[in-house]
Amino acid sequence: MLLLEKTTNRSYRKIIVICDDAVLKVITGKSWASAWFKAFDVEIMHVDW
């Protein structure tokens, strides 16, 4: 999606959906993954199974 934004000069809504609580903690805490998602405006959604 990031490449598509660059090549088309458009903006897209980017969403990652997480159902694992441990993964959610990692990517919303203080980690490189969290910083990456924030830097590229990726929304993080949590769903319960």
PDB file of N, CA, C, O and CB in Angstrom:
ATOM      1  N   MET A   1       0.828  -1.181   0.000  1.00  0.00           N
ATOM      2  CA  MET A   1       0.000   0.000   0.000  1.00  0.00           C
ATOM      3  C   MET A   1       0.885   1.261   0.000  1.00  0.00           C
ATOM      4  O   MET A   1       0.547   2.261  -0.633  1.00  0.00           O
ATOM      5  CB  MET A   1      -0.949  -0.011   1.218  1.00  0.00           C
ATOM      6  N   LEU A   2       1.992   1.202   0.699  1.00  0.00           N
ATOM      7  CA  LEU A   2       2.889   2.363   0.727  1.00  0.00           C
ATOM      8  C   LEU A   2       3.481   2.633  -0.656  1.00  0.00           C
ATOM      9  O   LEU A   2       3.612   3.784  -1.071  1.00  0.00           O
ATOM     10  CB  LEU A   2       4.018   2.145   1.751  1.00  0.00           C
ATOM     11  N   LEU A   3       3.830   1.577  -1.349  1.00  0.00           N
ATOM     12  CA  LEU A   3       4.355   1.738  -2.710  1.00  0.00           C
ATOM     13  C   LEU A   3       3.286   2.315  -3.626  1.00  0.00           C
ATOM     14  O   LEU A   3       3.581   3.181  -4.450  1.00  0.00           O
ATOM     15  CB  LEU A   3       4.858   0.389  -3.265  1.00  0.00           C
ATOM     16  N   LEU A   4       2.076   1.859  -3.497  1.00  0.00           N
ATOM     17  CA  LEU A   4       0.978   2.374  -4.296  1.00  0.00           C
ATOM     18  C   LEU A   4       0.767   3.868  -4.037  1.00  0.00           C
ATOM     19  O   LEU A   4       0.524   4.635  -4.969  1.00  0.00           O
ATOM     20  CB  LEU A   4      -0.306   1.595  -3.998  1.00  0.00           C
ATOM     21  N   GLU A   5       0.861   4.275  -2.774  1.00  0.00           N
ATOM     22  CA  GLU A   5       0.740   5.702  -2.459  1.00  0.00           C
ATOM     23  C   GLU A   5       1.824   6.514  -3.162  1.00  0.00           C
ATOM     24  O   GLU A   5       1.553   7.575  -3.724  1.00  0.00           O
ATOM     25  CB  GLU A   5       0.818   5.925  -0.942  1.00  0.00           C
ATOM     26  N   LYS A   6       3.039   6.008  -3.124  1.00  0.00           N
ATOM     27  CA  LYS A   6       4.151   6.722  -3.759  1.00  0.00           C
ATOM     28  C   LYS A   6       3.998   6.809  -5.266  1.00  0.00           C
ATOM     29  O   LYS A   6       4.214   7.867  -5.856  1.00  0.00           O
ATOM     30  CB  LYS A   6       5.461   6.048  -3.425  1.00  0.00           C
ATOM     31  N   THR A   7       3.631   5.712  -5.885  1.00  0.00           N
ATOM     32  CA  THR A   7       3.586   5.673  -7.343  1.00  0.00           C
ATOM     33  C   THR A   7       2.366   6.379  -7.929  1.00  0.00           C
ATOM     34  O   THR A   7       2.415   6.842  -9.068  1.00  0.00           O
ATOM     35  CB  THR A   7       3.607   4.246  -7.809  1.00  0.00           C
ATOM     36  N   THR A   8       1.282   6.468  -7.177  1.00  0.00           N
ATOM     37  CA  THR A   8       0.071   7.110  -7.684  1.00  0.00           C
ATOM     38  C   THR A   8      -0.131   8.510  -7.132  1.00  0.00           C
ATOM     39  O   THR A   8      -1.024   9.238  -7.567  1.00  0.00           O
ATOM     40  CB  THR A   8      -1.127   6.270  -7.358  1.00  0.00           C
ATOM     41  N   ASN A   9       0.716   8.885  -6.158  1.00  0.00           N
ATOM     42  CA  ASN A   9       0.618  10.197  -5.512  1.00  0.00           C
ATOM     43  C   ASN A   9      -0.768  10.412  -4.891  1.00  0.00           C
ATOM     44  O   ASN A   9      -1.328  11.507  -4.926  1.00  0.00           O
ATOM     45  CB  ASN A   9       0.917  11.312  -6.527  1.00  0.00           C
ATOM     46  N   ARG A  10      -1.296   9.324  -4.322  1.00  0.00           N
ATOM     47  CA  ARG A  10      -2.588   9.380  -3.643  1.00  0.00           C
ATOM     48  C   ARG A  10      -2.412   8.858  -2.230  1.00  0.00           C
ATOM     49  O   ARG A  10      -1.380   8.276  -1.898  1.00  0.00           O
ATOM     50  CB  ARG A  10      -3.669   8.560  -4.409  1.00  0.00           C
ATOM     51  N   SER A  11      -3.409   9.067  -1.410  1.00  0.00           N
ATOM     52  CA  SER A  11      -3.372   8.607  -0.031  1.00  0.00           C
ATOM     53  C   SER A  11      -4.438   7.532   0.164  1.00  0.00           C
ATOM     54  O   SER A  11      -5.553   7.660  -0.341  1.00  0.00           O
ATOM     55  CB  SER A  11      -3.586   9.789   0.956  1.00  0.00           C
ATOM     56  N   TYR A  12      -4.098   6.482   0.891  1.00  0.00           N
ATOM     57  CA  TYR A  12      -5.017   5.388   1.141  1.00  0.00           C
ATOM     58  C   TYR A  12      -5.112   5.132   2.640  1.00  0.00           C
ATOM     59  O   TYR A  12      -4.174   5.399   3.392  1.00  0.00           O
ATOM     60  CB  TYR A  12      -4.568   4.117   0.395  1.00  0.00           C
ATOM     61  N   ARG A  13      -6.253   4.614   3.056  1.00  0.00           N
ATOM     62  CA  ARG A  13      -6.423   4.246   4.453  1.00  0.00           C
ATOM     63  C   ARG A  13      -5.774   2.883   4.660  1.00  0.00           C
ATOM     64  O   ARG A  13      -6.107   1.913   3.980  1.00  0.00           O
ATOM     65  CB  ARG A  13      -7.935   4.225   4.859  1.00  0.00           C
ATOM     66  N   LYS A  14      -4.846   2.824   5.606  1.00  0.00           N
ATOM     67  CA  LYS A  14      -4.112   1.595   5.881  1.00  0.00           C
ATOM     68  C   LYS A  14      -4.527   1.075   7.260  1.00  0.00           C
ATOM     69  O   LYS A  14      -4.434   1.795   8.255  1.00  0.00           O
ATOM     70  CB  LYS A  14      -2.567   1.833   5.811  1.00  0.00           C
ATOM     71  N   ILE A  15      -4.980  -0.171   7.310  1.00  0.00           N
ATOM     72  CA  ILE A  15      -5.473  -0.751   8.551  1.00  0.00           C
ATOM     73  C   ILE A  15      -4.861  -2.137   8.733  1.00  0.00           C
ATOM     74  O   ILE A  15      -4.785  -2.922   7.788  1.00  0.00           O
ATOM     75  CB  ILE A  15      -7.025  -0.827   8.551  1.00  0.00           C
ATOM     76  N   ILE A  16      -4.427  -2.426   9.954  1.00  0.00           N
ATOM     77  CA  ILE A  16      -4.017  -3.780  10.302  1.00  0.00           C
ATOM     78  C   ILE A  16      -4.945  -4.222  11.429  1.00  0.00           C
ATOM     79  O   ILE A  16      -5.175  -3.488  12.390  1.00  0.00           O
ATOM     80  CB  ILE A  16      -2.482  -3.852  10.728  1.00  0.00           C
ATOM     81  N   VAL A  17      -5.469  -5.429  11.292  1.00  0.00           N
ATOM     82  CA  VAL A  17      -6.401  -5.966  12.280  1.00  0.00           C
ATOM     83  C   VAL A  17      -5.693  -7.061  13.070  1.00  0.00           C
ATOM     84  O   VAL A  17      -5.114  -7.986  12.499  1.00  0.00           O
ATOM     85  CB  VAL A  17      -7.698  -6.515  11.598  1.00  0.00           C
ATOM     86  N   ILE A  18      -5.752  -6.938  14.383  1.00  0.00           N
ATOM     87  CA  ILE A  18      -5.057  -7.858  15.281  1.00  0.00           C
ATOM     88  C   ILE A  18      -6.076  -8.560  16.175  1.00  0.00           C
ATOM     89  O   ILE A  18      -6.994  -7.924  16.694  1.00  0.00           O
ATOM     90  CB  ILE A  18      -4.000  -7.106  16.137  1.00  0.00           C
ATOM     91  N   CYS A  19      -5.914  -9.868  16.354  1.00  0.00           N
ATOM     92  CA  CYS A  19      -6.802 -10.589  17.269  1.00  0.00           C
ATOM     93  C   CYS A  19      -6.031 -11.203  18.437  1.00  0.00           C
ATOM     94  O   CYS A  19      -6.634 -11.799  19.330  1.00  0.00           O
ATOM     95  CB  CYS A  19      -7.561 -11.682  16.516  1.00  0.00           C
ATOM     96  N   ASP A  20      -4.724 -11.065  18.438  1.00  0.00           N
ATOM     97  CA  ASP A  20      -3.882 -11.619  19.493  1.00  0.00           C
ATOM     98  C   ASP A  20      -3.457 -10.499  20.447  1.00  0.00           C
ATOM     99  O   ASP A  20      -2.830  -9.526  20.028  1.00  0.00           O
ATOM    100  CB  ASP A  20      -2.637 -12.333  18.890  1.00  0.00           C
ATOM    101  N   ASP A  21      -3.801 -10.640  21.724  1.00  0.00           N
ATOM    102  CA  ASP A  21      -3.494  -9.595  22.704  1.00  0.00           C
ATOM    103  C   ASP A  21      -1.998  -9.353  22.859  1.00  0.00           C
ATOM    104  O   ASP A  21      -1.572  -8.211  23.027  1.00  0.00           O
ATOM    105  CB  ASP A  21      -4.085  -9.959  24.045  1.00  0.00           C
ATOM    106  N   ALA A  22      -1.194 -10.415  22.805  1.00  0.00           N
ATOM    107  CA  ALA A  22       0.255 -10.265  22.943  1.00  0.00           C
ATOM    108  C   ALA A  22       0.837  -9.458  21.790  1.00  0.00           C
ATOM    109  O   ALA A  22       1.700  -8.605  22.000  1.00  0.00           O
ATOM    110  CB  ALA A  22       0.929 -11.637  23.014  1.00  0.00           C
ATOM    111  N   VAL A  23       0.376  -9.721  20.594  1.00  0.00           N
ATOM    112  CA  VAL A  23       0.837  -8.975  19.418  1.00  0.00           C
ATOM    113  C   VAL A  23       0.385  -7.527  19.515  1.00  0.00           C
ATOM    114  O   VAL A  23       1.147  -6.613  19.200  1.00  0.00           O
ATOM    115  CB  VAL A  23       0.309  -9.619  18.111  1.00  0.00           C
ATOM    116  N   LEU A  24      -0.838  -7.318  19.944  1.00  0.00           N
ATOM    117  CA  LEU A  24      -1.362  -5.955  20.093  1.00  0.00           C
ATOM    118  C   LEU A  24      -0.490  -5.138  21.040  1.00  0.00           C
ATOM    119  O   LEU A  24      -0.193  -3.975  20.765  1.00  0.00           O
ATOM    120  CB  LEU A  24      -2.813  -5.987  20.607  1.00  0.00           C
ATOM    121  N   LYS A  25      -0.083  -5.735  22.144  1.00  0.00           N
ATOM    122  CA  LYS A  25       0.769  -5.033  23.116  1.00  0.00           C
ATOM    123  C   LYS A  25       2.105  -4.635  22.493  1.00  0.00           C
ATOM    124  O   LYS A  25       2.621  -3.547  22.748  1.00  0.00           O
ATOM    125  CB  LYS A  25       1.011  -5.914  24.353  1.00  0.00           C
ATOM    126  N   VAL A  26       2.653  -5.525  21.679  1.00  0.00           N
ATOM    127  CA  VAL A  26       3.951  -5.244  21.044  1.00  0.00           C
ATOM    128  C   VAL A  26       3.835  -4.100  20.044  1.00  0.00           C
ATOM    129  O   VAL A  26       4.673  -3.199  20.034  1.00  0.00           O
ATOM    130  CB  VAL A  26       4.491  -6.502  20.340  1.00  0.00           C
ATOM    131  N   ILE A  27       2.811  -4.128  19.209  1.00  0.00           N
ATOM    132  CA  ILE A  27       2.750  -3.121  18.148  1.00  0.00           C
ATOM    133  C   ILE A  27       2.090  -1.809  18.565  1.00  0.00           C
ATOM    134  O   ILE A  27       2.034  -0.868  17.774  1.00  0.00           O
ATOM    135  CB  ILE A  27       2.017  -3.681  16.979  1.00  0.00           C
ATOM    136  N   THR A  28       1.592  -1.737  19.791  1.00  0.00           N
ATOM    137  CA  THR A  28       1.055  -0.461  20.270  1.00  0.00           C
ATOM    138  C   THR A  28       1.888   0.094  21.420  1.00  0.00           C
ATOM    139  O   THR A  28       1.618   1.191  21.908  1.00  0.00           O
ATOM    140  CB  THR A  28      -0.400  -0.628  20.713  1.00  0.00           C
ATOM    141  N   GLY A  29       2.877  -0.642  21.847  1.00  0.00           N
ATOM    142  CA  GLY A  29       3.740  -0.196  22.938  1.00  0.00           C
ATOM    143  C   GLY A  29       4.903   0.632  22.418  1.00  0.00           C
ATOM    144  O   GLY A  29       4.796   1.333  21.411  1.00  0.00           O
ATOM    145  N   LYS A  30       6.014   0.532  23.131  1.00  0.00           N
ATOM    146  CA  LYS A  30       7.223   1.256  22.732  1.00  0.00           C
ATOM    147  C   LYS A  30       8.145   0.294  21.999  1.00  0.00           C
ATOM    148  O   LYS A  30       9.071  -0.266  22.587  1.00  0.00           O
ATOM    149  CB  LYS A  30       7.944   1.884  23.969  1.00  0.00           C
ATOM    150  N   SER A  31       7.889   0.110  20.730  1.00  0.00           N
ATOM    151  CA  SER A  31       8.699  -0.801  19.919  1.00  0.00           C
ATOM    152  C   SER A  31       8.937  -0.174  18.557  1.00  0.00           C
ATOM    153  O   SER A  31       8.317   0.829  18.201  1.00  0.00           O
ATOM    154  CB  SER A  31       8.011  -2.189  19.772  1.00  0.00           C
ATOM    155  N   TRP A  32       9.842  -0.777  17.803  1.00  0.00           N
ATOM    156  CA  TRP A  32      10.088  -0.262  16.451  1.00  0.00           C
ATOM    157  C   TRP A  32       8.848  -0.455  15.598  1.00  0.00           C
ATOM    158  O   TRP A  32       8.560   0.362  14.724  1.00  0.00           O
ATOM    159  CB  TRP A  32      11.306  -0.964  15.800  1.00  0.00           C
ATOM    160  N   ALA A  33       8.103  -1.544  15.849  1.00  0.00           N
ATOM    161  CA  ALA A  33       6.892  -1.796  15.062  1.00  0.00           C
ATOM    162  C   ALA A  33       5.854  -0.712  15.314  1.00  0.00           C
ATOM    163  O   ALA A  33       5.218  -0.226  14.380  1.00  0.00           O
ATOM    164  CB  ALA A  33       6.306  -3.179  15.397  1.00  0.00           C
ATOM    165  N   SER A  34       5.687  -0.343  16.552  1.00  0.00           N
ATOM    166  CA  SER A  34       4.745   0.715  16.902  1.00  0.00           C
ATOM    167  C   SER A  34       5.141   2.031  16.237  1.00  0.00           C
ATOM    168  O   SER A  34       4.295   2.746  15.700  1.00  0.00           O
ATOM    169  CB  SER A  34       4.674   0.890  18.426  1.00  0.00           C
ATOM    170  N   ALA A  35       6.424   2.337  16.278  1.00  0.00           N
ATOM    171  CA  ALA A  35       6.916   3.571  15.653  1.00  0.00           C
ATOM    172  C   ALA A  35       6.688   3.535  14.142  1.00  0.00           C
ATOM    173  O   ALA A  35       6.338   4.550  13.541  1.00  0.00           O
ATOM    174  CB  ALA A  35       8.417   3.775  15.961  1.00  0.00           C
ATOM    175  N   TRP A  36       6.884   2.380  13.538  1.00  0.00           N
ATOM    176  CA  TRP A  36       6.686   2.233  12.090  1.00  0.00           C
ATOM    177  C   TRP A  36       5.232   2.475  11.716  1.00  0.00           C
ATOM    178  O   TRP A  36       4.946   3.232  10.789  1.00  0.00           O
ATOM    179  CB  TRP A  36       7.124   0.835  11.623  1.00  0.00           C
ATOM    180  N   PHE A  37       4.306   1.830  12.437  1.00  0.00           N
ATOM    181  CA  PHE A  37       2.885   1.995  12.137  1.00  0.00           C
ATOM    182  C   PHE A  37       2.457   3.454  12.282  1.00  0.00           C
ATOM    183  O   PHE A  37       1.683   3.960  11.470  1.00  0.00           O
ATOM    184  CB  PHE A  37       2.040   1.106  13.056  1.00  0.00           C
ATOM    185  N   LYS A  38       2.957   4.121  13.305  1.00  0.00           N
ATOM    186  CA  LYS A  38       2.618   5.535  13.505  1.00  0.00           C
ATOM    187  C   LYS A  38       3.213   6.403  12.394  1.00  0.00           C
ATOM    188  O   LYS A  38       2.552   7.311  11.891  1.00  0.00           O
ATOM    189  CB  LYS A  38       3.122   6.019  14.880  1.00  0.00           C
ATOM    190  N   ALA A  39       4.448   6.123  12.018  1.00  0.00           N
ATOM    191  CA  ALA A  39       5.125   6.928  10.994  1.00  0.00           C
ATOM    192  C   ALA A  39       4.424   6.862   9.645  1.00  0.00           C
ATOM    193  O   ALA A  39       4.436   7.832   8.887  1.00  0.00           O
ATOM    194  CB  ALA A  39       6.562   6.470  10.839  1.00  0.00           C
ATOM    195  N   PHE A  40       3.813   5.722   9.343  1.00  0.00           N
ATOM    196  CA  PHE A  40       3.154   5.546   8.056  1.00  0.00           C
ATOM    197  C   PHE A  40       1.630   5.600   8.157  1.00  0.00           C
ATOM    198  O   PHE A  40       0.929   5.160   7.246  1.00  0.00           O
ATOM    199  CB  PHE A  40       3.573   4.235   7.447  1.00  0.00           C
ATOM    200  N   ASP A  41       1.126   6.135   9.254  1.00  0.00           N
ATOM    201  CA  ASP A  41      -0.316   6.329   9.458  1.00  0.00           C
ATOM    202  C   ASP A  41      -1.134   5.051   9.251  1.00  0.00           C
ATOM    203  O   ASP A  41      -2.169   5.064   8.585  1.00  0.00           O
ATOM    204  CB  ASP A  41      -0.822   7.400   8.519  1.00  0.00           C
ATOM    205  N   VAL A  42      -0.657   3.960   9.829  1.00  0.00           N
ATOM    206  CA  VAL A  42      -1.383   2.693   9.755  1.00  0.00           C
ATOM    207  C   VAL A  42      -2.260   2.580  10.996  1.00  0.00           C
ATOM    208  O   VAL A  42      -1.772   2.669  12.123  1.00  0.00           O
ATOM    209  CB  VAL A  42      -0.400   1.472   9.642  1.00  0.00           C
ATOM    210  N   GLU A  43      -3.548   2.385  10.782  1.00  0.00           N
ATOM    211  CA  GLU A  43      -4.479   2.210  11.892  1.00  0.00           C
ATOM    212  C   GLU A  43      -4.383   0.778  12.398  1.00  0.00           C
ATOM    213  O   GLU A  43      -4.225  -0.159  11.615  1.00  0.00           O
ATOM    214  CB  GLU A  43      -5.936   2.549  11.462  1.00  0.00           C
ATOM    215  N   ILE A  44      -4.480   0.618  13.705  1.00  0.00           N
ATOM    216  CA  ILE A  44      -4.455  -0.706  14.299  1.00  0.00           C
ATOM    217  C   ILE A  44      -5.809  -0.951  14.943  1.00  0.00           C
ATOM    218  O   ILE A  44      -6.255  -0.182  15.795  1.00  0.00           O
ATOM    219  CB  ILE A  44      -3.297  -0.847  15.338  1.00  0.00           C
ATOM    220  N   MET A  45      -6.458  -2.033  14.524  1.00  0.00           N
ATOM    221  CA  MET A  45      -7.756  -2.399  15.084  1.00  0.00           C
ATOM    222  C   MET A  45      -7.642  -3.730  15.786  1.00  0.00           C
ATOM    223  O   MET A  45      -6.978  -4.643  15.295  1.00  0.00           O
ATOM    224  CB  MET A  45      -8.840  -2.456  13.991  1.00  0.00           C
ATOM    225  N   HIS A  46      -8.281  -3.845  16.927  1.00  0.00           N
ATOM    226  CA  HIS A  46      -8.267  -5.088  17.688  1.00  0.00           C
ATOM    227  C   HIS A  46      -9.648  -5.727  17.626  1.00  0.00           C
ATOM    228  O   HIS A  46     -10.656  -5.061  17.864  1.00  0.00           O
ATOM    229  CB  HIS A  46      -7.839  -4.837  19.158  1.00  0.00           C
ATOM    230  N   VAL A  47      -9.693  -7.002  17.311  1.00  0.00           N
ATOM    231  CA  VAL A  47     -10.951  -7.745  17.300  1.00  0.00           C
ATOM    232  C   VAL A  47     -10.831  -8.952  18.214  1.00  0.00           C
ATOM    233  O   VAL A  47      -9.757  -9.541  18.336  1.00  0.00           O
ATOM    234  CB  VAL A  47     -11.326  -8.184  15.863  1.00  0.00           C
ATOM    235  N   ASP A  48     -11.919  -9.315  18.849  1.00  0.00           N
ATOM    236  CA  ASP A  48     -11.950 -10.510  19.687  1.00  0.00           C
ATOM    237  C   ASP A  48     -12.448 -11.690  18.878  1.00  0.00           C
ATOM    238  O   ASP A  48     -13.321 -11.562  18.019  1.00  0.00           O
ATOM    239  CB  ASP A  48     -12.839 -10.292  20.926  1.00  0.00           C
ATOM    240  N   TRP A  49     -11.870 -12.841  19.176  1.00  0.00           N
ATOM    241  CA  TRP A  49     -12.295 -14.068  18.495  1.00  0.00           C
ATOM    242  C   TRP A  49     -13.415 -14.691  19.232  1.00  0.00           C
ATOM    243  O   TRP A  49     -13.918 -15.737  18.821  1.00  0.00           O
ATOM    244  CB  TRP A  49     -11.157 -15.054  18.357  1.00  0.00           C
TER     245      TRP A  49
END
